[in-house]
Amino acid sequence: MVEKQSYQGRIHLLQKEFIAQYFKQLDRVARGEDETKTAAIMISGNVVELLRAFDVIPLYPEINALQLAVKKVVLPYILKAEEMGYSVDNCAYVKADIGLLFSGNETPLGKIPIPSLILCNYVGCNVYLNWFEHLAEYTGAPIYNLDLPFVRDPWNGLRRDDVKYVVAQLKELIALLEKITGKKYDEDRLKGILALAAETEEHWSQIKHMTKHKPAPYDAFFDAVMMMAPLYCLRGTMEGLTFFQEAYKEMDERVRLGIGALPEERFRFVIEGPTPWPHLRTFRDLFTKWGAVAVASTYSTVGGMWEFGFRHDPARPLESIAEHMLIHNYTNRNLLQRREQMQRYVQDWSADALILHSVKSCRVFSAGQGDLRELFARELDVPTLLIESDIEDPRYFAEAQLRNRIDAFFESLEHKKLVRTS
């Protein structure tokens, strides 16, 4: 067994610094000390660069909810929403966010402001629509729903009519942002922001490919989720670019020195599904004790799939934003495309196994995972494990049950390795 790790590094400290600054600004806005406008949006395939062109701060209800879970204070907010009538089967992110709103909007990182605009970028999950419509009703803030069609042809990619359809909505959104902020749309400024975003995405892509090395310099699930915060909160800013420049330097140095995420890398796995935020450290330790490192994860692509080549294009600003939202993020992809992505990870990142983490309150990730398990295990001969908990609700994390299943799985993998080498 591998001893427990402290999971620290330069980029962990830099991430804490930058994200603390982000939440401090939100706190100042909430307390009336800063008049900057804010817009509530989703992480998946969003328009954060367009918001920044109007100096609007992105506000992520998902991130606010997961911060409550990471700090282990989320359950009272979930119960508050359930007392209001939200079902136990509702998305726990929704319940945490609604409970937070009706409890004063105070988080361990500061107060969250009422958004100036509720911008629902509907990407893959119909819960988003209901969630943001409820927020609009409760707060009185104006709402705009960006309708993103599913990619209907998995093999031939984008339909140009879909891009035109989304660009037309972006132009409507621009007019709304001009009205809310009192600022005129400046395409040259948007192009500069997209250039920063593209450079950030290039660094992140290179970092994602570094886990092809043996040993992997970081864990592409547990460490990657830490890097996702600056990717979404700060993309299109110099702070965001600085973070990923530093992250690239640190990971490149680890590759050159042969330093892995763990003292001994014994197993490499790909993981599908989100993290159980209330028990993140405990969940990680269930894998690291076996010397198991995630070399790729689907969850780290919910906001963008840059390791497969996409970059925002300043020369085509609105079309580029539309294409990102339509096809270059995980949650707007169908089951066939998800399978293809995981299969590519297993093969190109030299993984020993696939882990499917089914989340009780997230249908987007959980739907089809049973079929994926059968496909990978039986047709592709990839050792596959399906486990269950929840992304946000601490009541649905059965540590003993998870430990038994994970231990049995890696014992089996270990036995197969011994047989092959004997």
N, C-alpha and C positions, 0 to 999 in steps of 0.2 A: 504494500500500500504506500501511496505517496502522502507525505505530510501536508497539513493544511498550509495555504499560502496567504500572504497579507494583501496581495493584489494592489500594489502601489507602484507608482512611477511618475516621471515628470508630467506626462500628459494627464494623469489623474488629477494632479494638483492644478494644472492649467485649466482643466475642464471645470473644476470646482470654482476657480476664480472667475472665469468668464460667465458661467451660468449664474453665479451669485450676483454678478453685476446686472445680468439680464433681469433677474427677479427683483433686484433693488429698484430698477427703473419702473417695473410694473407696480411695485409698492408705492413709489412716489406718485405715479399717475392715480392710483386708487385713493390716495390721501389728499389729492388736489394740489400736490406740490410740483407737478409736471403736467402740462396741457397737451402732451403728445397723444394723438389718437391711437386706438388699438383696434384690432380686428380678430375675432375668434375664428380660427380655421382648424382644419384637420391636418395631420402629418402627411397622410397619403397623397402623393402627387399634387402638391399645392402651388399656390401663386405667390409665395412669399416675396419673390423678387419684385413683382409688380407692386405689392404693398410698400416695400422699401422705397420705391420710386416716388411715393407720396409721403415718406417719413412716417408711415403707419407701422406700429410695432405688432408683430404676430403674437397672438395669444392662443395657446394650445390647451383646450380643456383636457385632452388626453394626458399631457405632461403634468398638468396640475394634479390630476387624479393619481397618476403613478407616483408622484412625489409623496403624496399622502401615504401610499402603500409602502414605499421604500422606508419612510420614516416610522412605519408601523402604527399609524394613527387613523387608518382609513375606515375601520369597521363602523364607528359611530355615524359617519356620513352615509355609508351604505344603508344602515338601519334607519336613518332619518328619511331617506328617500322611500324605503319600503313602508314606513309609517304613513307616508304621503300617498301611497297606493301603487308605487312601482313594484312590479312582480319580482319574485326571487329569481326568475329566469331572465330578467332584463340584463343587458350588458352592464357589468359592474362598473365600467368606466362612467357610464351615464349616471348611475346611482351615486357614485362618489362625487361627481361634479355637481349634480343637482343638490345633494345633501350639503356640499360645501357652500353653494350659493345661499341656501336657506339657513346657514349657520354663521353668516357674517363674512364669508370669503377670506378668512384668515388661514394661511398655511404656515408650516414651519419656516418657509423661505420668505414670507411676507404676505401682504394683503394683495388679492387679485382684483383688478378693476372691472367694472361693468364695461363690456366692449362698446366701442363706438359703432361697430358694424359686426354683424354675425354673418360670416361668409361660409356657407356650407359647400365645400368642394366634394360633391357626391362621387366618391371613388370606391365602388365595389360593395359598399355596405349600406343597406336601406335604413339601418338604425340611425345613421348620420342625419338623415332628413328629419326624423321625429325628434331626435336629440336637440338639434339646432332650432327647430320650430318651437320646442318647449322653452329653450333659452330665450328666444325672441319674445314669447308670450310673458315669461316671468320678469324679464328685464326691461321690456319696452324698446329695446334697441332695434334698428332696422335690420332686415335680413335679405340676403341675396343668395339664391341657390344656383350654383354652377352645375349644370347637368352634364355628366361625363358618360357617354355611351360605353358599354362593354366592348372589348375588342371581339368582334363576331367571327373573324376569320383568323384562326390561330396560326395559319401557315403563311399567309400573305401580308400579315402586319396591318398597318394603318390604312384606313380609308380616307382619302383626301377630303371627302364630304364631311367626315367627322371632324377633321381639323378645322375646316371652314366654320362648322357649326359652333365649335368651342371658341374660336377666335371672335366670332360675332358676339358671344356672351362676354368675352374679355373686354370688348369695346363698350358694352353696356356697363360693365363693372368700372371701367375707367371713368365714365361719365358720373357714376355714383360716387367714386372716390374724390373726384374733383368737387362735387357738391359737399361732401362731408368735411373735407380738409381745407377747401378754399384755395387749392393749388392746381395749376394747370399741368396736364400730362406732358412730361418731357421725355421724349423717346431716347434722346442721347443719354440722359441719365440712366434710364432703364438698361440701355446697352452696356454702360459701364458697370452696373450692378450685375448683369448677367455674365460679364467677363470675369468678375471676381468669383461668381458662383461656379463658372466653368473651370477656373483654375483650382478652386477648392475641390470640385468633383474629380478632377484629374489626380490630385494627391490622394483622395479617399480611395479611388479606384486602384491606384498602385499599392496602397496599404492593404486593400482587400486581397490582392493577388499574392501578397507576401506570405500568406498562410499556406501557399503551395510548397514552401520550403519545409524541410524536416531538420530540426524541430520547428514547428510553427512559432513565430516570435510573440504571438498573443493569441488569446482565445477569441475566435470570430463570432462568438455568441455573447459570452459574459463580458468580455472587454469591449466588443463592438457596440453593445447597447449603451455603454458609457460614452462612446464617441458619437453616438447618434444625436445626443442633445445639442452640442454645438453645430452639428450638421444642419439641424432643422431650425433651431432658434437663431443662429447667426449666419446662415448661408446668405451670400451676397454682401457680406461686410468684411472689412479688413481683419476684424477680430476672428471671424470664422476661418479666413484664409490662414492667418497666423497660427491658429490652433492646429490645422492640418499640415502646415509646413513643419511645425515642431513634432507632430505625431509621426510624420514620415521619417524625419531624422532619427527619432528614437527607435522606430521599428527597423529602419535600414541598418542602424548600428547593431541591433540585436541579431539580425540576419547574418551580418558580417562576422560577428563574434560567436555565432552558433548558440545563442541564448534562447531557450524555449520558454513557453508560457509556464511550464512546470519543470521541476528538476529532472524529471524523466518522462518523456512522451512515449507512452505504451500503446495507446489507441487514438485513432483520428476518426472523428465522426462529423456528419452533417446533421443539422437540427432544423426541423420545420416547426413553426409556431412561435408564439410570443413567450416572454419570460413571466414566471410567477413573481411579480414584483414584491409582494409582502414577505416572501421567503427566498429572496434571490441568493443570498450567501449560503443558506442551507442547501438549496437546490444545486448550486455550483459544487459544493463539497461532495455531493453524492457522485459526481463525475470525477473530480480531481483526485479523489482517494484511489481511483483506478488508473491514474495517469492518463485520463481521457481528455482530449482537447478538441473543441469544436473548430474545424478548419473552414467551415462555411455555414451560413444560416440564412433562412428565408426572411426572418423577421428584420434583419438589418437592411432589407431592400424594400420595406413598406413605403418609404418616401422616395425611393429612386434606385435604379439598377445600374449604377454607373460602372460597375466592373465589367459589364458587357458592352461598353462603348459609348453610351449616350452622354452628351454634354450639352448644356444650354448653349445656344448659338446667338451671340449678340447681333449678328447680321440679319437674323430672322426672329426678332424678339417675341412677338405674340405667337407666331406659329411654333416656335421652339417651346414656349411654356405650355401650349396646348398639347404638343406631342408628348412632353414629359408626363402630363396628367393622364393622357389616354392610354399609353402603352408601356412607358418606362418606369412603372412602379408595380409592386407585387400584387397589391390588393385589387387592381383592375384587370387581372389576368385570370383566364379560365383554368379549369383543372388540368387540361392537357398541357398548357404552357407552364403551369406550376410543376407538373411531373417532369417536363423537359428540363426545367431549371435545376431541379434537385438531382436529376440524373447527370447533368453536366457537372454539378458540384462534386458528386461522388467520384466521377471518373477523372476530371481535370485536377481536383484537389487531393486525389489519392486517399480517399476515405475508406475506413474499414467497415463503417456501419452508418445507418440512418436512424435518427431518433425523431419520432413524431410526437410533439407535445400538444395534446388536445386540450382546448380551453373551454370550460363549461359555458361561459357567457359570451363567447365570440364565435358566431356561426361562420364568418368569412374564412377563418383559419381552419375550423374543425370540420366543416362540411367536406366530405370526400376523403378524409384522412384514412378511414378504414380501407377504402379501395386502394389508396396509395400504398398502404402497408402490404396488402396482398400482391400488388404489382411488383414492388421492389423485392419482397421476400421470395415470391414463387417464380415470377417470370425473369427477373433480373439477377436473382441469387445474391441479393445484398442483405446482410443481416439487419433486421429492422425491428425496432421496439416502439410500441405505442403506449404512452403514459398520459395520465390525466391530472389536471388541477385547474387553477383559474389564474387569469392575468392580474386580477385586482382583489378578489374577495378571499381573505385569509381563511375563511371557514372551509374552503374546498381544497386544502392542501393536506394530504394524509402522508406525513413524512415516513412513517414505518412502512406503509404499503409501497410507496415509491422506492424506498431503499431496498426492499426485498426484490422488487422487479428489476431495478437497475443492477443490483449485485448479481442476480441470477443471469442477466444478459451478458455482463462483462465476464463472469465466470465461464460462460459458454464460449465467448470469443477467445478467451485465454486458452481454453482447452483446444479449440480449433487451431490456434497458432502452435501449440505444443505438438499436436498431431502432425501438422505440416512440416515441422522442423525435425521431427524424430525419424 
